[in-house]
């Protein structure tokens, strides 16, 4: 896996001159580039765990950029995809966004626009990965709770006071306090706001699937 602070731009284009010029341009802002001539080789070999952005030409022999995009989305790849084309149409643009593209740019692409798009894509991907890690940690911590602690957590998120929770669970407020302290410790929450922010959506999701 590429280090989080070392993002990589995957540039897929069958035109050697385009790969060379865009690689040089992208490198001017400190981004690493891996240029691919064959989209099928890219699909087979690129690091799906890395941080970065994928830049796809639309018209390539063997498989189109839109087909590559659809394959990436179907495989759950979360790296933002920027589509490049020298033959753009409104319908193609619409199809690209519908398929999951982050951006659609026409050749000859404006240098500043491309660089801004890639840098923005990297920032978005870093935030997305950070959110994924937080969510994964939250789920792992949630599994450590006892059934009663999960009940208390659900009531906390619902906004009930300790007395109200005690009545709902037929236990004393002191017992609620004990469960509350235990679950705060297990979840690593430092405040009520943090607890609700991290676990409110998770509880809604788990409740919806019951």
C-alpha positions as CSV (number, residue, x, y, z in Angstrom):
1,X,0.0,0.0,0.0
2,X,1.3,3.5,-0.9
3,X,2.0,5.7,2.1
4,X,-1.0,8.1,2.7
5,X,1.3,11.1,2.2
6,X,2.6,9.8,-1.1
7,X,-0.4,9.7,-3.5
8,X,-0.1,8.3,-6.9
9,X,-1.9,9.3,-10.1
10,X,-2.6,6.5,-12.5
11,X,-2.7,7.8,-16.1
12,X,-4.2,5.4,-18.6
13,X,-3.9,6.5,-22.2
14,X,-2.8,4.6,-25.3
15,X,-1.1,7.7,-26.8
16,X,2.6,7.8,-25.8
17,X,3.0,11.5,-26.4
18,X,0.0,12.3,-24.2
19,X,1.3,10.0,-21.4
20,X,4.7,11.7,-21.6
21,X,3.4,15.3,-21.6
22,X,0.8,14.8,-18.9
23,X,3.2,12.8,-16.7
24,X,5.7,15.7,-16.9
25,X,2.9,18.2,-16.1
26,X,1.5,16.3,-13.1
27,X,5.0,15.8,-11.7
28,X,5.4,19.6,-11.4
29,X,3.1,19.7,-8.4
30,X,4.9,16.9,-6.6
31,X,2.4,14.1,-7.5
32,X,3.8,10.7,-8.5
33,X,2.6,9.3,-11.8
34,X,2.3,5.7,-13.1
35,X,1.5,5.9,-16.8
36,X,-0.3,2.9,-18.4
37,X,-0.6,2.2,-22.1
38,X,-2.9,-0.8,-21.8
39,X,-6.1,-0.4,-19.7
40,X,-6.4,-4.2,-19.3
41,X,-2.9,-4.4,-17.8
42,X,-3.8,-1.5,-15.5
43,X,-6.9,-3.3,-14.3
44,X,-4.9,-6.4,-13.6
45,X,-2.0,-4.8,-11.8
46,X,-2.7,-1.5,-10.2
47,X,-2.7,-1.1,-6.4
48,X,-6.3,-0.8,-5.3
49,X,-5.2,0.1,-1.7
50,X,-3.1,3.1,-2.7
51,X,-4.1,6.7,-2.3
52,X,-4.5,8.8,-5.4
53,X,-6.5,9.5,-8.6
54,X,-7.1,7.6,-11.8
55,X,-7.1,9.5,-15.1
56,X,-8.7,7.6,-18.0
57,X,-8.8,8.3,-21.7
58,X,-12.1,7.4,-23.3
59,X,-11.1,6.0,-26.6
60,X,-8.6,3.2,-26.3
61,X,-8.1,0.0,-28.3
62,X,-9.6,-3.1,-26.7
63,X,-11.8,-1.5,-24.0
64,X,-13.1,2.1,-23.6
65,X,-12.4,4.3,-20.7
66,X,-16.1,4.2,-19.7
67,X,-16.0,0.4,-19.6
68,X,-12.8,0.6,-17.4
69,X,-14.7,3.0,-15.1
70,X,-17.7,0.7,-14.8
71,X,-15.3,-2.2,-13.9
72,X,-13.6,-0.1,-11.2
73,X,-16.9,0.9,-9.7
74,X,-18.2,-2.7,-9.8
75,X,-15.0,-3.8,-8.0
76,X,-15.5,-1.2,-5.2
77,X,-12.4,0.8,-6.1
78,X,-12.7,4.1,-4.2
79,X,-10.1,6.2,-6.0
80,X,-11.6,9.1,-7.8
81,X,-11.7,8.7,-11.6
82,X,-11.2,11.6,-14.0
83,X,-12.3,11.0,-17.6
84,X,-10.3,12.6,-20.5
85,X,-11.6,12.7,-24.0
86,X,-10.8,14.5,-27.3
87,X,-14.3,13.7,-28.6
88,X,-16.6,14.8,-25.8
89,X,-20.4,14.9,-26.2
90,X,-23.1,15.8,-23.7
91,X,-24.3,12.2,-23.8
92,X,-20.8,10.9,-23.1
93,X,-20.4,13.3,-20.2
94,X,-23.7,12.3,-18.8
95,X,-22.8,8.6,-19.1
96,X,-19.5,9.2,-17.4
97,X,-21.0,10.9,-14.4
98,X,-23.8,8.4,-14.1
99,X,-21.1,5.6,-14.1
100,X,-19.3,7.3,-11.2
101,X,-16.7,9.6,-12.7
102,X,-15.4,12.4,-10.4
103,X,-14.7,14.7,-13.3
104,X,-15.0,14.9,-17.1
105,X,-12.4,16.9,-19.0
106,X,-11.9,17.5,-22.7
107,X,-8.6,17.5,-24.6
108,X,-6.6,19.5,-25.0
109,X,-7.0,19.8,-21.3
110,X,-6.2,23.1,-19.5
111,X,-3.1,22.5,-17.5
112,X,-4.2,24.4,-14.4
113,X,-7.7,22.8,-14.5
114,X,-6.2,19.3,-14.7
115,X,-3.8,19.9,-11.8
116,X,-6.5,21.5,-9.7
117,X,-8.8,18.6,-10.4
118,X,-6.1,16.0,-9.5
119,X,-5.1,17.8,-6.3
120,X,-8.8,18.1,-5.2
121,X,-9.3,14.4,-6.0
122,X,-6.3,13.4,-3.8
123,X,-7.7,15.5,-0.9
124,X,-11.1,13.9,-1.3
125,X,-9.6,10.4,-1.4
126,X,-7.6,11.0,1.7
127,X,-10.7,12.2,3.6
128,X,-12.7,9.2,2.3
129,X,-10.1,6.8,3.5
130,X,-9.8,8.5,6.9
131,X,-13.6,8.3,7.2
132,X,-13.5,4.6,6.2
133,X,-10.9,3.9,8.9
134,X,-12.9,5.8,11.5
135,X,-16.1,3.8,10.6
136,X,-14.2,0.5,10.7
137,X,-12.7,1.3,14.1
138,X,-16.2,2.3,15.3
139,X,-17.7,-1.0,14.2
140,X,-14.8,-2.9,15.8
141,X,-15.3,-1.1,19.1
142,X,-19.1,-1.5,18.9
143,X,-18.7,-5.3,18.8
144,X,-16.9,-5.1,22.2
145,X,-20.0,-3.8,23.9
146,X,-22.3,-6.1,25.9
147,X,-25.9,-6.3,24.8
148,X,-27.0,-4.0,27.7
149,X,-24.3,-1.5,26.8
150,X,-25.6,-1.5,23.2
151,X,-29.1,-0.8,24.5
152,X,-27.8,2.1,26.6
153,X,-25.8,3.5,23.7
154,X,-29.0,3.4,21.5
155,X,-30.9,5.3,24.2
156,X,-28.1,7.8,24.6
157,X,-28.1,8.5,20.8
158,X,-31.9,8.8,21.0
159,X,-31.4,11.7,23.5
160,X,-32.8,10.0,26.7
161,X,-31.6,11.1,30.1
162,X,-30.2,8.7,32.7
163,X,-33.5,8.6,34.5
164,X,-35.5,8.0,31.3
165,X,-33.0,5.2,30.3
166,X,-33.4,3.7,33.8
167,X,-37.2,3.5,33.4
168,X,-36.9,2.1,29.9
169,X,-34.5,-0.6,31.0
170,X,-36.0,-1.2,34.4
171,X,-32.8,-0.4,36.2
172,X,-31.6,2.3,38.5
173,X,-30.0,5.5,37.2
174,X,-26.8,4.5,39.0
175,X,-26.7,1.2,37.0
176,X,-27.2,3.3,33.8
177,X,-24.3,5.5,34.9
178,X,-22.1,2.4,35.2
179,X,-23.1,1.1,31.8
180,X,-22.6,4.6,30.3
181,X,-19.1,4.9,31.8
182,X,-18.1,1.4,30.5
183,X,-19.3,2.0,27.0
184,X,-17.6,5.4,26.8
185,X,-14.4,3.7,27.8
186,X,-14.8,0.9,25.3
187,X,-15.7,3.2,22.5
188,X,-12.9,5.7,23.3
189,X,-15.4,8.6,23.2
190,X,-14.3,11.8,25.0
191,X,-17.7,13.6,24.8
192,X,-21.4,13.0,24.2
193,X,-21.1,14.9,20.9
194,X,-18.3,12.6,19.7
195,X,-20.3,9.6,20.7
196,X,-23.4,10.6,18.8
197,X,-21.4,11.7,15.8
198,X,-19.5,8.4,15.5
199,X,-22.3,6.0,16.4
200,X,-25.6,7.7,15.5
201,X,-25.4,6.6,11.8
202,X,-24.1,3.1,12.7
203,X,-27.0,2.5,15.1
204,X,-29.5,3.7,12.5
205,X,-28.0,1.4,10.0
206,X,-28.0,-1.6,12.3
207,X,-31.6,-0.8,13.4
208,X,-32.7,-0.6,9.8
209,X,-31.4,-4.1,9.1
210,X,-33.1,-5.8,12.0
